[in-house]
Amino acid sequence: MHNVTIIGSGPAGLTAALYTARANLKPLVIEGLDAGGQLMLTTGVENFPGFPDGIMGPELMAAMRSQAERFGAEIRRGNVTNVDLAQRPFVITTDEGLVRTRALIIATGASSKLLGLPNERELIGHGISTCATCDGFFFRGKPIAVVGGGDSALEEATFLTRFASHVTVIHRRETLRASKIMQDKAFANPKIAFEWDSEIVEIRDGGKGSVQSIELQNLRTGVRRELHVDGVFVAIGHTPNTSLFKHQLEMHDNDYLITYEGSKTSLAGVFACGDVQDHVYRQAITAAGSGCMAAIDAERYLEHLGH
């Protein structure tokens, strides 16, 4: 039996662990399949306050983890396969066995949708990125490509023109899904060009371990051509990791968890923080902040129960 169990070990989950541990609640953190969250895929983090020279993503997560453990958080490897929120205390099934908990903090995050190309995952952090605000700075004066046709793709493309020498937006169709205001802004920007009806069929690193060029295929004509770029930003959306909570907690149409008054979900005693409930900001610092909120909300809930 645990007072608080946190599912997920990214910035939101580990901040929640730190705060609940300092409140002497002896939290259990179940890491999940992607221990450390999306920051484990980010080589350099330059926008997390307190690190003027930047810090490596995995290094930042290791520091957060050891800080939470120092105050008494138990961090357990393993993956959650089922959550039963109909019972009190809640029952969590992991590949190691059952966990019962009085309060639950969900910090399962969201996964960036990728293109599904063979070497894509290896090149994340080496020319491939899913976050312009995280990594745009590293492409100062370099040509880059952005994949996608929605608001987020055009937002990323417009933002990246601050750094890149040129941005090519690659879209599978001949019209964009983005709002008219975002389209007008992108079309008016002299640093942005468009490759319509096209998709990337290969990302080439030339044996250098970082992106050197991409091969595009026109979906109408079948013609292929090489485009020299130093970076590829994939902006085709995120999928929140909420499948465990379907039909148990309220969700938006896009499957992100709905939170009220901070981090409260539709069920008393269940709290959510980080990218699993945030489809707007999706930054490490906002995830950490919401982890703090979830911890304080959980602590107050347990006090009210008579912890």
C-alpha positions as CSV (number, residue, x, y, z in Angstrom):
1,M,0.0,0.0,0.0
2,H,1.3,3.4,-1.0
3,N,0.1,6.9,-0.2
4,V,1.0,8.3,-3.6
5,T,2.1,6.5,-6.8
6,I,3.4,8.4,-9.7
7,I,3.3,6.8,-13.2
8,G,6.0,8.3,-15.4
9,S,9.5,9.6,-14.8
10,G,10.0,12.6,-16.9
11,P,10.2,16.2,-15.6
12,A,6.6,16.2,-14.4
13,G,6.8,12.8,-12.6
14,L,10.1,13.4,-11.0
15,T,9.1,16.9,-9.7
16,A,5.9,15.4,-8.3
17,A,8.1,12.7,-6.7
18,L,10.5,15.4,-5.2
19,Y,7.6,17.4,-3.7
20,T,5.6,14.4,-2.3
21,A,8.8,12.9,-0.9
22,R,9.6,16.2,0.9
23,A,6.0,16.0,2.3
24,N,7.0,12.7,3.8
25,L,4.5,10.8,1.7
26,K,7.1,8.2,0.6
27,P,6.0,8.2,-3.1
28,L,6.5,5.3,-5.4
29,V,7.5,6.2,-9.0
30,I,6.9,3.6,-11.7
31,E,9.3,4.6,-14.5
32,G,7.4,3.2,-17.5
33,L,8.9,2.0,-20.8
34,D,10.6,5.4,-21.6
35,A,12.3,6.1,-18.3
36,G,13.2,9.8,-18.1
37,G,10.6,10.8,-20.8
38,Q,11.2,12.8,-24.0
39,L,14.3,14.6,-22.5
40,M,16.2,11.4,-22.8
41,L,16.1,11.9,-26.6
42,T,17.3,15.5,-26.4
43,T,21.1,16.0,-26.5
44,G,21.3,19.6,-25.3
45,V,18.8,21.5,-23.1
46,E,19.5,25.2,-23.2
47,N,16.2,26.7,-22.0
48,F,15.8,25.0,-18.5
49,P,16.4,27.8,-15.9
50,G,19.5,27.5,-13.8
51,F,21.9,26.1,-16.5
52,P,23.5,29.1,-18.2
53,D,25.7,26.8,-20.3
54,G,23.0,24.3,-21.0
55,I,22.8,20.7,-19.9
56,M,22.4,17.3,-21.6
57,G,18.8,16.0,-21.5
58,P,19.8,12.6,-19.9
59,E,22.1,14.4,-17.4
60,L,19.2,16.7,-16.3
61,M,16.9,13.7,-15.8
62,A,19.6,11.8,-13.8
63,A,19.9,14.9,-11.5
64,M,16.2,15.2,-11.0
65,R,16.0,11.5,-10.3
66,S,18.7,11.5,-7.6
67,Q,17.2,14.6,-6.0
68,A,13.8,12.8,-5.7
69,E,15.5,9.7,-4.3
70,R,17.5,11.7,-1.8
71,F,14.3,12.8,-0.1
72,G,12.9,9.3,0.0
73,A,11.1,8.6,-3.3
74,E,11.2,5.0,-4.4
75,I,11.8,4.7,-8.1
76,R,10.9,1.3,-9.6
77,R,11.7,0.1,-13.1
78,G,8.7,-1.5,-14.9
79,N,5.8,-0.8,-17.1
80,V,2.1,-0.3,-16.1
81,T,-0.2,-2.7,-18.0
82,N,-3.5,-1.9,-16.3
83,V,-5.0,0.7,-13.9
84,D,-8.3,0.0,-12.0
85,L,-9.7,3.3,-10.8
86,A,-13.0,1.8,-9.8
87,Q,-11.5,0.4,-6.6
88,R,-10.4,2.3,-3.6
89,P,-7.5,2.2,-3.0
90,F,-6.6,2.3,-6.7
91,V,-5.0,-0.9,-8.1
92,I,-2.1,-0.6,-10.6
93,T,-0.9,-3.7,-12.4
94,T,2.7,-3.7,-13.5
95,D,4.9,-6.3,-15.2
96,E,6.3,-6.9,-11.6
97,G,3.0,-7.3,-9.8
98,L,0.2,-5.3,-8.2
99,V,0.5,-1.9,-6.5
100,R,-2.3,-0.3,-4.4
101,T,-2.3,3.4,-3.8
102,R,-4.5,6.0,-2.1
103,A,-3.6,8.8,-4.5
104,L,-2.4,8.6,-8.1
105,I,-0.4,11.1,-10.1
106,I,-0.4,10.5,-13.8
107,A,2.7,11.8,-15.6
108,T,2.8,9.4,-18.6
109,G,3.6,12.2,-21.1
110,A,3.0,12.2,-24.8
111,S,4.9,10.6,-27.6
112,S,5.9,12.5,-30.7
113,K,4.6,11.0,-33.9
114,L,7.5,10.0,-36.1
115,L,7.8,9.3,-39.8
116,G,8.7,5.6,-39.4
117,L,12.0,5.7,-41.3
118,P,14.7,3.2,-40.5
119,N,17.4,5.4,-39.0
120,E,15.0,8.1,-37.6
121,R,15.3,7.2,-33.9
122,E,19.1,7.0,-34.0
123,L,19.3,10.5,-35.5
124,I,17.0,12.1,-32.9
125,G,19.3,14.7,-31.3
126,H,21.7,14.5,-34.2
127,G,19.7,16.5,-36.7
128,I,16.2,15.2,-36.2
129,S,14.0,16.9,-33.6
130,T,10.4,17.1,-32.6
131,C,10.7,20.5,-30.8
132,A,11.7,23.7,-32.4
133,T,11.8,25.7,-29.2
134,C,14.1,23.1,-27.7
135,D,16.6,22.7,-30.6
136,G,16.2,25.5,-33.0
137,F,19.2,27.4,-31.6
138,F,21.5,24.5,-32.8
139,F,20.7,25.2,-36.4
140,R,21.9,28.8,-36.6
141,G,22.7,29.6,-40.3
142,K,21.8,26.1,-41.5
143,P,19.1,24.9,-44.0
144,I,16.4,22.7,-42.4
145,A,13.2,21.0,-43.2
146,V,9.9,20.9,-41.3
147,V,7.5,18.0,-41.9
148,G,3.8,18.7,-41.5
149,G,0.9,20.9,-42.6
150,G,-0.9,21.9,-39.4
151,D,-0.7,24.9,-37.1
152,S,2.2,23.3,-35.1
153,A,4.2,22.7,-38.3
154,L,3.9,26.3,-39.5
155,E,4.5,27.6,-36.0
156,E,7.7,25.6,-35.8
157,A,8.7,26.7,-39.4
158,T,8.1,30.4,-38.6
159,F,10.0,30.1,-35.3
160,L,12.9,28.3,-36.9
161,T,13.5,31.2,-39.4
162,R,15.0,33.1,-36.5
163,F,17.9,30.7,-36.7
164,A,18.0,28.7,-39.9
165,S,19.3,30.1,-43.2
166,H,16.3,28.5,-45.0
167,V,13.3,26.4,-44.0
168,T,11.5,23.9,-46.3
169,V,8.1,22.8,-45.3
170,I,7.3,19.3,-46.6
171,H,3.6,18.4,-46.8
172,R,1.9,15.3,-48.2
173,R,-0.9,17.3,-49.8
174,E,-1.3,20.4,-51.9
175,T,-3.2,22.3,-49.3
176,L,-2.4,22.9,-45.6
177,R,-4.6,22.1,-42.6
178,A,-3.2,25.1,-40.7
179,S,-5.4,28.1,-39.8
180,K,-5.5,30.9,-42.4
181,I,-3.6,33.3,-40.2
182,M,-0.7,30.8,-39.7
183,Q,-0.7,30.1,-43.5
184,D,-0.5,33.8,-44.4
185,K,2.3,34.3,-42.0
186,A,4.3,31.4,-43.4
187,F,3.6,32.3,-47.1
188,A,4.8,35.9,-46.4
189,N,8.1,34.8,-44.9
190,P,10.9,34.9,-47.5
191,K,12.9,32.2,-45.6
192,I,10.1,29.6,-45.9
193,A,9.6,27.4,-49.0
194,F,7.1,24.6,-49.6
195,E,7.4,21.1,-51.1
196,W,3.9,20.0,-51.9
197,D,2.5,16.5,-52.4
198,S,5.8,15.2,-51.1
199,E,7.2,12.9,-48.4
200,I,10.6,12.0,-47.1
201,V,11.6,8.5,-48.1
202,E,15.1,8.6,-46.7
203,I,17.2,10.6,-44.2
204,R,20.9,10.4,-45.0
205,D,23.7,10.9,-42.6
206,G,26.6,10.2,-45.1
207,G,28.2,8.0,-42.4
208,K,28.7,11.1,-40.2
209,G,26.1,10.3,-37.6
210,S,24.1,13.4,-38.2
211,V,21.6,14.6,-40.8
212,Q,23.3,15.6,-44.1
213,S,20.4,15.4,-46.6
214,I,16.9,13.9,-47.2
215,E,15.4,12.2,-50.2
216,L,12.0,13.5,-51.2
217,Q,9.4,11.7,-53.3
218,N,6.6,13.5,-55.1
219,L,3.5,11.5,-54.4
220,R,1.9,12.6,-57.7
221,T,4.7,12.1,-60.1
222,G,6.8,9.5,-58.2
223,V,9.9,11.7,-58.9
224,R,12.6,11.6,-56.3
225,R,15.2,14.3,-55.5
226,E,17.8,15.0,-52.8
227,L,17.5,18.1,-50.6
228,H,20.6,19.1,-48.6
229,V,19.5,20.0,-45.0
230,D,21.3,19.9,-41.6
231,G,18.1,19.3,-39.6
232,V,14.6,17.8,-39.9
233,F,11.9,18.9,-37.5
234,V,9.0,16.5,-37.4
235,A,5.7,18.3,-36.6
236,I,3.0,15.8,-37.4
237,G,1.6,15.7,-33.9
238,H,1.8,14.0,-30.5
239,T,-0.1,11.1,-29.0
240,P,-0.8,11.4,-25.3
241,N,-0.1,8.2,-23.4
242,T,-3.6,7.9,-22.0
243,S,-4.7,4.5,-23.3
244,L,-4.6,3.1,-19.7
245,F,-7.3,5.6,-18.6
246,K,-9.8,5.3,-21.4
247,H,-13.4,5.1,-20.1
248,Q,-12.1,5.9,-16.6
249,L,-11.1,9.6,-16.8
250,E,-12.5,12.5,-18.8
251,M,-10.4,13.3,-21.9
252,H,-10.5,16.0,-24.6
253,D,-11.3,14.9,-28.1
254,N,-7.6,14.6,-28.8
255,D,-7.2,12.1,-25.9
256,Y,-5.3,14.4,-23.5
257,L,-6.5,14.2,-19.9
258,I,-8.8,17.0,-18.7
259,T,-7.6,18.7,-15.5
260,Y,-9.5,21.1,-13.3
261,E,-8.3,23.6,-10.7
262,G,-4.7,22.8,-11.3
263,S,-4.1,19.1,-11.7
264,K,-7.3,17.4,-10.6
265,T,-8.8,14.9,-13.0
266,S,-12.5,13.9,-13.2
267,L,-11.9,11.4,-10.4
268,A,-11.1,12.4,-6.8
269,G,-7.6,11.3,-5.8
270,V,-6.3,11.1,-9.4
271,F,-4.1,13.9,-10.6
272,A,-2.4,14.6,-13.9
273,C,0.7,16.7,-14.9
274,G,3.0,17.3,-17.8
275,D,2.4,16.5,-21.4
276,V,-0.3,13.9,-20.7
277,Q,-2.6,16.9,-20.0
278,D,-0.8,19.7,-21.8
279,H,-1.1,19.9,-25.6
280,V,-0.3,23.6,-25.7
281,Y,3.1,24.3,-24.2
282,R,4.9,20.9,-24.0
283,Q,8.1,22.2,-22.4
284,A,10.2,20.6,-19.7
285,I,9.8,23.6,-17.4
286,T,6.0,23.7,-17.7
287,A,5.9,19.9,-17.1
288,A,8.0,20.3,-14.0
289,G,5.8,23.2,-12.7
290,S,2.6,21.1,-13.2
291,G,4.4,18.2,-11.4
292,C,4.8,20.5,-8.4
293,M,1.0,21.4,-8.6
294,A,0.0,17.7,-8.7
295,A,2.1,16.9,-5.7
296,I,0.6,19.7,-3.6
297,D,-2.9,18.8,-4.8
298,A,-2.3,15.1,-3.8
299,E,-0.9,16.1,-0.4
300,R,-4.0,18.2,0.3
301,Y,-6.2,15.4,-0.9
302,L,-4.5,12.9,1.5
303,E,-4.7,15.4,4.4
304,H,-8.4,15.7,3.8
305,L,-8.7,11.9,3.8
306,G,-7.0,11.9,7.2
307,H,-3.5,10.7,6.2
